[in-house]
């Protein structure tokens, strides 16, 4: 498994971690201190901002989980991958997105998120 595949899997694990202390610890491992996250629903910077953004998404989509439906595509310090959000065991995801990450020294420095399918 490539390093960038592992980084993407750990990124998804951050989104799935509902324990505040454990999530915060994962954020520190996965993201650089000044990391930026941007998608159509918001833009945040730093570990605090990322933690608050993820906690808000978890509250909105309680009981749902993120997954990687395929392999990560990467070159240089960039990687892109699709993600699904849905109920465990569901055939069809509720939401589908596409993220591009910038990696610095093995951690995520930037996330550029796109939403391909939203509920409702």
Secondary structure, 3 states (H helix, E strand, C coil): CCHHHHHHHHHHHHHHCCCHHHHHHHHHHHEEEEEEEEECCEEEEHHHHHHHHHHHHHHHCCCEEEECCCCCEEECCEEEEEEEEEECCCCCCCEEEEEEEEEECCEEEEEEEEEEECCC
